[in-house]
């Protein structure tokens, strides 16, 4: 009985380890307009699907939102990523900060002096890919939303990198349903 129990446990753990979805994303530098004036770089996406952060004390690096659907038999356990290709595209530069958002029903305040934030010695973004949120659909599938930055800025050295390839991996665990929930699911019309 002990051997049988160990066999079941090892088979279950093996299923947990190998049950992962991997998604490879590629980005093309020609999809962005990069302007440099007086050592200050601004990046503008030329294709839809990109957004910017709201924190005006951080560099304005485009973020891409990736949606991943997981079948109704599993749920997300962990999320990992690995950068496959990264290249230095500019040195000794300062990346312009995220712009401040204003309400559309009020006038925008006018200021004649712009103060650039001190980014310190950090690398931005803190994580190249990040899980935002997930939701379960009516059919039992799980939708996960992640943001991915194809750029990395090392503020300490003033180096701007472009990430052309990244792999996202979502490790899944099987959903254990009770016999009662399966029976009620089969009786639905």
N, C-alpha and C positions, 0 to 999 in steps of 0.2 A: 504494500500500500504506500509506503514511503517513497519508493522509486516511482510509482505512478503519479503521486502528488508532485514530486520534483519534475517529472516530465511535463506535466500540465503547466506548472509554474514557468519552466524554461520556455515552453512554446508560447505562453502568454507574453513573457518578457521579450522574446524574439519578435513577436507581432508588433509590440510597441516600438521597438527600435527601427524596424524596416518600414514602418507605416508613415512615410513622409512624402510630401509633395514638394518638388523643387521647380522653381520658375526662374528662367534666365531672362534678364532684361538687358537690352542694348540701347545705347544712346548715341546720337550723331552730333558732333560739335557744330555742324553746319545748320542745325535746328535752332541755334542761338545766335543772337547778335551781341557781340562783346565789344563795348566801347571803352576806350581808355583816354582820359583827359587829366593832365597834371598828376599822373600816378594813381588816379582814382578810377576803378573799373566798375562798370555797370553791365549786368547780364540781362538780356531780354529774350524770353522764349519766342520763337517764331511760329510755333505750333500750339494748338489748344491742349489742355490737359495739365497745365502747370499752374502753380500758385506760389505765393510767398508767405512767409511767417508774419505774425502780427507784432513781434517784439522789435521795436525800433532801435534797440541797443545791440542788435546782431546783424551780421552781413546779409544782404538780400541775395540769397542763393535759391534758385528755382527748386520747387518740390513737385515731384510727380506722384500722383495717387494711383496705386495699383490695387485692383479688386481681385480677390482670390475666393473661389467657391469651393467648399468642402462638402462632399456627399453626405447624405443624412445618416450614414452608418458610422461616422467618426466625428470627433470634435477636435478643435485646435488644442494642443498641449503646450508647445513652445514654438518660438519663431527665432530663426537665426539667419544671418546673411554673410556672404563673403564677396569681397571686391575682387573681380577677375582681372580687370585692366584699368590702370590709372596712369595718367601722364601729366607732367608739369606743363602748363600752358602760359603762365606768366609769373615773373619773379619781382620782388620789391614793389608790390602794389598794395593798394588799400581798396577793399571791396565796399561799395556804397551800402549804407544800411537799408533795412526794410523801411518803406515809406509809411508815414502815419496815415491811418484811416480816419476819415471824417464822415459825419452824418450828412446825408444828401439834402436834408431839409433845413440846413443852416449854412451860413456863409463860411468859407474856409478862412481861418486866420492867416493874415499875411505877415511874414517875418522877413526882414531883409538880411539877416545873418543866419547862416547855417552852421551848427556846431556838430562836428563829426564825433561819434562815440569812440571811446577807447576800448578796443576789443580785448586788451590784455594779451596774455601769452597762450590763448586757447586755440584749438582747432575747431572749425565750424563746418557742418553741424556737429553736435556732440555725437550723434549716431547717424551713419549714412542712410540707414533704413530703419523705420520705426513703425510698430503696430499702433494704429489709431484706435480702431474699435471693431467689434464684430457683432453680428446680429444673426439670429436664427430665423429662417424663412418659414412660411406656412407648410411647405413640403418637407421640412426637417433639415434642409441644407443650411449650412452656416456660411455667411458671407463675411470675409475679413477684409479690412481696408488698411493699407500700409502707405506710408509716404517714403519716397526714395529721392535723395538728392544726387544728381549726376555731377555735382561740383563739391569740392572740399577746399576750404581756405585755412591755411596755417597763418594766423595773425602774427605770431611771434617772428616769423621769417618773411612774411609778406608773399608767400607762395600760393598760387591758385592752381588747383589740379582739376582735371576733367576725368570723370569715371565713365568709361564707354561700355563696361560690362559688369554686371553684378548678378549674383545668384541668391534667390530668396528660398528658404526652406521652412516649411511648416510641418512640424512633427505632429502626428495625430494619434489619438487613442480611440479604440473602438468604444462605441456607446453601448453600455450594458443595459439592456431593456429587460424589465421583469416580464414573465409570461403573461401577466394580467394586462400590461400596456400593449403587448403585441396582439393579444386577443381583441382588445377594444379598437386597435388600429385596423384590424381585419374586418371588424363589423361595421366600420364607417361606410356610408354610402356617398 
